[in-house]
Amino acid sequence: MAYIEDIGGYNMARLEEAVQAVLRGETCRYEEIVKACSPSIRAVLSAMIEDHDMVPDLVQETFIIAYRRLDMYEPGTDFFAWLRTIARNVARNEKRRQRHRDTPDAALNRTDEDAIENHVEAIVETLPADIMDALEDCVQRLDPRARQLIEAFYHQGRSVREMSGRFHLSETAVKVALFRARRAIYHCLRKKGIFSR
């Protein structure tokens, strides 16, 4: 995968060297780690959290936890995988808090939710961080109803039938709205230069 060897233009060997420096007491190098990993960690969290307004806070929480636990990282292993595990745990904790605030009907079945997370994360890990940033921005530019439909379908794994009942729309209307939202995202990405044609 592209960013296993290179995260947003930042070489993994250099990342490992920065981690080692922080462990030796050069705490100022931690900022270097944060800058290198933030876009990809933000993408992982965005794929798992429906409320994108929460993502910046969760990114920060991830890096705070990672800093406090850095002595638990085994040097020479995959630092980014270690960091990504922390991010996933942060997202899951946040979703547990959200579920306590939700009605029973609003909560997803846990087994289904885990399957959705794994599927979305697999997709996220195949995309470079800059494309994920562009995609996230384009989704946020949708009107509120279209964004809700995209998030329900792709992030929560809701079926068209479930969404029809949830949003009080016919199944045809849901399909049309999803098509229009995907088309809007595509055109947005084209304007950002992600697609050449």
WOVENBEL-V83472 format. One line per field, one symbol per residue. ss: DSSP state (H for helix, E for strand, L for the rest). burial: # if it has 16 or more other ideal C-beta (glycine too) atoms within 10 Angstrom, else .. A space follows every 10 residues. Layout:
BEGIN
ss->???
burial->???
END
This chain:
BEGIN
ss->LHHHHEELLE EHHHHHHHHH HHHLLLHHHH HHHHHHHHHH HHHHHHHHLL LHHHHHHHHH HHHHHHHHLH HHLLLLLLHH HHHHHHHHHH HHHHHHHHHH HLLHHHLLLH HHHHHHHHHH HHHHLLLLHH HHHHHHHHHH LLLHHHHHHH HHHHHLLLLH HHHHHHHLLL HHHHHHHHHH HHHHHHHHHH HLLLLLL
burial->..#..###.# .#..##.##. ##......## .###.##### #########. .#.##..##. ###..#...# ..#.....## .###.###.# #..##..... .......... ..#..##..# #..##.###. .#####.##. .#...#.### ########.# ..##.#..#. ...#..##.. #..##..##. .......
END
